[in-house]
Amino acid sequence: MKSRSGSNSVIVVLGAALESSGAPGRALKWRLETAAQAFTTGRADRIIITGAGETPAMLRTLLSLGVPEPAILIEPTARSTHENARAVAALMRAQNLHTALVVTQKFHMRRALRSFTRAGVTALPLPAPGIPLITTSVKELVARAWYVLRRR
């Protein structure tokens, strides 16, 4: 499906931690708000949400932000950025979508874009707000090193 901008683009929201109540955590909420705003302004006509365990809360939030349910595609199995990219790439091919506007925080964007590119997707950054905590920054550095060692 071509977006109102005339391209075969889709907004891809990567999952993140949920609160103990099951609601999106702060980082995920910012990602969803960024995606909804991009959708509303016509950056793409579809949104893919991806992540094992997070997608029901992600769907509820996007609906509450005014995104119509038919515009949302769900990928509910991925447990890592690498798995997000591979599963979303397959879904994009099936839907004839070519460019992913990847929504995540800046500290995670480099690894996310690399994973999507390696999965054969043209990936563009759509950064969500967020200030990384020290533990998040350390986790991201370790994950980057792991991906380099595993050639992902």
N, C-alpha and C positions, 0 to 999 in steps of 0.2 A: 504494500500500500504506500503510495507516495504521500509525503507530508505536504502540508499547505505551502511549505517552502519549495516544493517540487522535487525533493530527493527521496530516495528509499532509506530514510533514516529511522532509527528507533532510539528511544531513551532507555538506557539499561541501568537499573538501580541495584547496586550490590548490597546484599544483606549485611547486617551488623547486629550487635548485641541487643537483646530485649531486656526490659526491666523485669523484676520478679513478678509483676502483675501480668506480664505478657504483652504489655504495650511497648512500642518502639522506644529504645533508649535514645539518648540525646543525639548521638551521631546518626542513627538511622532516621530519626525524625527530620533532621536537617537534610538528609539525602532525599527523603520523600517530598519535602517541601520544595527543594530545588527542582526535582523532576516534575512536580505538579505545575510549578511556575513555567518551566520550559514547555510543557505540553500546552498550557493555556495560551502562551505567546506564539504557538505554532511551530516550534522547533522540530516537532515530529508528531505524527498522529497515533503512535503506539508507544506503550511503555512495557518493558519486560522487567519483572521483579524476579530476583534470583536469590536463593538461599534455603538450605534445609532448616525447617523450623520457623523461619521468620516470615514466610510469604503470607500466611493468614493475617497477621498483624499489619503487614505492608499493604495488603489489599484493602483492609478496613480503613487504613489511614488515607490512602489515595482516594477512595470513594468519598470520605469525609471532606477531602480537599477539592472535590468537584470533578474528579476525573471519572468519566463514564466507564462502567465495567467492561463493555465490549472493546475498549481501547487498551485493556490491560492483559498482557500475556504472562503466564506464571511458569517459572522453572523452579520446582520445589525440592531438588535433590542435591544441589551443589553444597559442599562443605568447606571449600577453600576458593581462593581467587582463581587458581588454575582450573578447578572444576567449574566455577561460574563461567569462565571464558569458553571452555569446550562445550558445555551444555547450551549456552546462549548462542554460540556460533551455529550449532545444529538447528536450533529453533529459528534463527534468522534465515538460514538457507531455506528451510521449509516454508517460510513466510515471504521469501523473495525480498528480504531486507538486507541492505549492503553496508550501511554505516551505523556504528553504535556510538551514541553520545553517552559516555560512561560517567555515571554519577557516584562519586565517592569523595572522601576528603583528600586534600592536597598531599598529605604525608603518605597516602596509600596509592595515589594516582599513577606514579611511575610504574610500579609493579603491575597494577591493573591493566594499564595500556599495553605493557609488554606481553602480558598473558593473552589479551585479546588479539593482538597482532600475530602472535605465534599460533593462535587458533584459526588464523585466516580471515580475521575481521578487520575492516578499516575502523579504527577506534579513535575518537576525539574526546578530549577531556571536557567534562561539565562538572567543575568542582563545587562541592557543597561546603558550607561554612564549617568551621570546627578548628579548635586549637588542640593539637595532640598532647595528651598527658605523657609524662616521662615513661610510664609503663607501656603505653601505646607505641611510642617512638622506639623503644628498645625492641618490642615485639616485631615492629615493622623491619628494623635492621636485621634481626635474626631471620625473618621470613625472606627478605631479599637475598641474604647469603644462601639460604636453603635453596631458593629458586635458581641461583647461579650454579650451585653445586649440582643440582638435578637437571640443569639445562632446560628449565621451563620458561 
